[in-house]
Amino acid sequence: MAITKNPGRQWPLVAKVSFGFADFVGQSGVPLAAIDLPVGASVLDASITITEVFNSATTDLLEMAGSGITVGGADNGSSLGTYVTSTLNSTAVAVATTVTIEWTGVGAIPTTGAGFGMVEYIMDGKANEVVPA
């Protein structure tokens, strides 16, 4: 028996959300809703990029989670850079899912800090183009 080829092709979708230190004031350790993923989304990649360092007195930990995504690392908010997915489950989402971003700070509340989170995904059953026969 032969495999039925699928000529449909789609390009990935990217959801991006910006955040700053003011979004997290009084919210240390609280996951905040950041990106909604629709039913049928299969996550390809996720990342957090710090564009301005957070300046808590001791540590700034930023994490993104949801739909099998885990992004983050110890004190990643204290240096510029991009932190990519450390855990990823690319199974299609069965129900609409919200990806969260959480800041956990130790020491003084930051007065600087900014970045963005991104999730790249494709949709089951979608095709933007068809490969010519």
Short mmCIF file of the C-alpha atoms (twelve columns), coordinates in Angstrom:
data_MODEL
# 
_entry.id   MODEL 
# 
loop_
_atom_site.group_PDB 
_atom_site.id 
_atom_site.type_symbol 
_atom_site.label_atom_id 
_atom_site.label_alt_id 
_atom_site.label_comp_id 
_atom_site.label_asym_id 
_atom_site.label_seq_id 
_atom_site.Cartn_x 
_atom_site.Cartn_y 
_atom_site.Cartn_z 
_atom_site.pdbx_PDB_model_num 
ATOM 1   C CA . MET A 1   0.000  0.000  0.000   1 
ATOM 2   C CA . ALA A 2   1.354  3.460  -0.901  1 
ATOM 3   C CA . ILE A 3   1.354  6.588  1.214   1 
ATOM 4   C CA . THR A 4   -0.973 9.254  -0.165  1 
ATOM 5   C CA . LYS A 5   1.113  12.366 -0.726  1 
ATOM 6   C CA . ASN A 6   -0.232 15.728 0.366   1 
ATOM 7   C CA . PRO A 7   0.608  18.472 -2.166  1 
ATOM 8   C CA . GLY A 8   -0.514 21.236 0.226   1 
ATOM 9   C CA . ARG A 9   2.107  23.459 1.792   1 
ATOM 10  C CA . GLN A 10  1.839  26.169 4.410   1 
ATOM 11  C CA . TRP A 11  4.206  28.683 5.861   1 
ATOM 12  C CA . PRO A 12  4.592  28.945 9.636   1 
ATOM 13  C CA . LEU A 13  2.610  31.475 11.628  1 
ATOM 14  C CA . VAL A 14  4.383  33.535 14.289  1 
ATOM 15  C CA . ALA A 15  2.745  35.078 17.338  1 
ATOM 16  C CA . LYS A 16  4.821  37.774 19.040  1 
ATOM 17  C CA . VAL A 17  4.116  39.684 22.246  1 
ATOM 18  C CA . SER A 18  6.199  42.446 23.832  1 
ATOM 19  C CA . PHE A 19  6.569  42.910 27.579  1 
ATOM 20  C CA . GLY A 20  8.264  45.312 29.954  1 
ATOM 21  C CA . PHE A 21  9.103  45.499 33.642  1 
ATOM 22  C CA . ALA A 22  5.886  47.443 34.383  1 
ATOM 23  C CA . ASP A 23  3.802  44.439 33.250  1 
ATOM 24  C CA . PHE A 24  5.224  42.390 36.121  1 
ATOM 25  C CA . VAL A 25  5.101  44.875 39.034  1 
ATOM 26  C CA . GLY A 26  3.506  43.049 41.959  1 
ATOM 27  C CA . GLN A 27  3.308  39.875 39.842  1 
ATOM 28  C CA . SER A 28  6.507  38.000 40.762  1 
ATOM 29  C CA . GLY A 29  5.945  34.273 40.239  1 
ATOM 30  C CA . VAL A 30  2.549  34.784 38.552  1 
ATOM 31  C CA . PRO A 31  2.085  33.425 34.999  1 
ATOM 32  C CA . LEU A 32  0.521  36.154 32.835  1 
ATOM 33  C CA . ALA A 33  -1.490 35.332 29.684  1 
ATOM 34  C CA . ALA A 34  0.586  36.307 26.654  1 
ATOM 35  C CA . ILE A 35  -0.266 34.371 23.466  1 
ATOM 36  C CA . ASP A 36  -3.412 32.474 22.455  1 
ATOM 37  C CA . LEU A 37  -2.960 29.377 20.294  1 
ATOM 38  C CA . PRO A 38  -5.960 28.126 18.302  1 
ATOM 39  C CA . VAL A 39  -7.214 24.543 18.113  1 
ATOM 40  C CA . GLY A 40  -5.059 22.589 15.646  1 
ATOM 41  C CA . ALA A 41  -1.868 24.588 16.225  1 
ATOM 42  C CA . SER A 42  1.331  22.513 16.224  1 
ATOM 43  C CA . VAL A 43  4.154  24.478 17.820  1 
ATOM 44  C CA . LEU A 44  7.452  24.431 15.929  1 
ATOM 45  C CA . ASP A 45  9.515  26.764 18.109  1 
ATOM 46  C CA . ALA A 46  9.280  29.273 20.937  1 
ATOM 47  C CA . SER A 47  11.620 31.865 22.400  1 
ATOM 48  C CA . ILE A 48  12.026 34.759 24.805  1 
ATOM 49  C CA . THR A 49  14.278 37.644 23.774  1 
ATOM 50  C CA . ILE A 50  15.510 40.165 26.342  1 
ATOM 51  C CA . THR A 51  16.063 43.560 24.679  1 
ATOM 52  C CA . GLU A 52  16.647 45.576 27.871  1 
ATOM 53  C CA . VAL A 53  18.005 43.933 31.010  1 
ATOM 54  C CA . PHE A 54  15.830 43.663 34.106  1 
ATOM 55  C CA . ASN A 55  17.566 45.204 37.114  1 
ATOM 56  C CA . SER A 56  16.239 43.497 40.236  1 
ATOM 57  C CA . ALA A 57  18.732 43.491 43.074  1 
ATOM 58  C CA . THR A 58  19.571 39.779 42.758  1 
ATOM 59  C CA . THR A 59  17.922 37.737 39.967  1 
ATOM 60  C CA . ASP A 60  15.342 38.058 37.201  1 
ATOM 61  C CA . LEU A 61  13.927 34.817 35.811  1 
ATOM 62  C CA . LEU A 62  11.605 34.913 32.795  1 
ATOM 63  C CA . GLU A 63  9.790  31.788 31.650  1 
ATOM 64  C CA . MET A 64  7.258  31.029 28.926  1 
ATOM 65  C CA . ALA A 65  5.001  27.988 29.219  1 
ATOM 66  C CA . GLY A 66  1.912  26.372 27.735  1 
ATOM 67  C CA . SER A 67  0.985  23.755 25.122  1 
ATOM 68  C CA . GLY A 68  4.099  21.706 25.821  1 
ATOM 69  C CA . ILE A 69  6.374  24.765 25.644  1 
ATOM 70  C CA . THR A 70  8.985  25.498 28.286  1 
ATOM 71  C CA . VAL A 71  11.371 28.409 27.704  1 
ATOM 72  C CA . GLY A 72  13.500 30.043 30.345  1 
ATOM 73  C CA . GLY A 73  16.576 29.755 32.459  1 
ATOM 74  C CA . ALA A 74  18.154 30.860 35.687  1 
ATOM 75  C CA . ASP A 75  18.503 34.638 35.800  1 
ATOM 76  C CA . ASN A 76  17.949 35.048 32.039  1 
ATOM 77  C CA . GLY A 77  16.440 38.515 32.507  1 
ATOM 78  C CA . SER A 78  19.753 39.936 33.717  1 
ATOM 79  C CA . SER A 79  21.444 39.726 30.323  1 
ATOM 80  C CA . LEU A 80  20.512 40.534 26.749  1 
ATOM 81  C CA . GLY A 81  19.851 37.618 24.436  1 
ATOM 82  C CA . THR A 82  17.412 35.079 23.068  1 
ATOM 83  C CA . TYR A 83  16.425 31.989 25.007  1 
ATOM 84  C CA . VAL A 84  14.931 29.208 22.895  1 
ATOM 85  C CA . THR A 85  12.644 26.299 23.669  1 
ATOM 86  C CA . SER A 86  14.067 23.844 26.155  1 
ATOM 87  C CA . THR A 87  10.982 21.580 26.045  1 
ATOM 88  C CA . LEU A 88  8.592  21.318 23.136  1 
ATOM 89  C CA . ASN A 89  5.629  19.057 22.401  1 
ATOM 90  C CA . SER A 90  4.628  19.603 18.780  1 
ATOM 91  C CA . THR A 91  1.367  17.640 19.005  1 
ATOM 92  C CA . ALA A 92  -1.557 19.651 17.635  1 
ATOM 93  C CA . VAL A 93  -3.464 21.571 20.304  1 
ATOM 94  C CA . ALA A 94  -6.821 19.876 20.984  1 
ATOM 95  C CA . VAL A 95  -8.340 22.937 22.695  1 
ATOM 96  C CA . ALA A 96  -7.493 26.634 22.442  1 
ATOM 97  C CA . THR A 97  -4.472 27.231 24.689  1 
ATOM 98  C CA . THR A 98  -2.912 30.288 26.283  1 
ATOM 99  C CA . VAL A 99  0.864  30.562 26.499  1 
ATOM 100 C CA . THR A 100 2.022  32.476 29.573  1 
ATOM 101 C CA . ILE A 101 5.078  34.532 30.452  1 
ATOM 102 C CA . GLU A 102 6.174  34.622 34.069  1 
ATOM 103 C CA . TRP A 103 8.734  36.852 35.753  1 
ATOM 104 C CA . THR A 104 10.200 35.877 39.112  1 
ATOM 105 C CA . GLY A 105 12.410 38.468 40.717  1 
ATOM 106 C CA . VAL A 106 14.540 38.373 43.839  1 
ATOM 107 C CA . GLY A 107 15.455 41.637 45.483  1 
ATOM 108 C CA . ALA A 108 14.183 45.064 44.544  1 
ATOM 109 C CA . ILE A 109 11.401 45.521 41.985  1 
ATOM 110 C CA . PRO A 110 13.018 46.257 38.608  1 
ATOM 111 C CA . THR A 111 12.881 49.728 37.107  1 
ATOM 112 C CA . THR A 112 14.145 48.601 33.702  1 
ATOM 113 C CA . GLY A 113 13.594 45.550 31.563  1 
ATOM 114 C CA . ALA A 114 11.896 44.640 28.293  1 
ATOM 115 C CA . GLY A 115 11.666 41.898 25.740  1 
ATOM 116 C CA . PHE A 116 9.325  39.794 23.672  1 
ATOM 117 C CA . GLY A 117 8.086  36.244 23.436  1 
ATOM 118 C CA . MET A 118 7.492  34.435 20.136  1 
ATOM 119 C CA . VAL A 119 5.753  31.188 19.247  1 
ATOM 120 C CA . GLU A 120 6.045  29.723 15.737  1 
ATOM 121 C CA . TYR A 121 3.388  27.201 14.715  1 
ATOM 122 C CA . ILE A 122 1.528  25.575 11.831  1 
ATOM 123 C CA . MET A 123 -2.153 24.631 11.597  1 
ATOM 124 C CA . ASP A 124 -3.559 21.156 10.917  1 
ATOM 125 C CA . GLY A 125 -5.447 20.931 7.650   1 
ATOM 126 C CA . LYS A 126 -4.243 24.267 6.277   1 
ATOM 127 C CA . ALA A 127 -2.495 24.856 2.963   1 
ATOM 128 C CA . ASN A 128 -1.336 28.207 1.584   1 
ATOM 129 C CA . GLU A 129 0.055  26.764 -1.634  1 
ATOM 130 C CA . VAL A 130 -0.013 23.572 -3.668  1 
ATOM 131 C CA . VAL A 131 3.081  21.915 -5.073  1 
ATOM 132 C CA . PRO A 132 2.728  21.680 -8.868  1 
ATOM 133 C CA . ALA A 133 2.410  18.136 -10.186 1 
# 
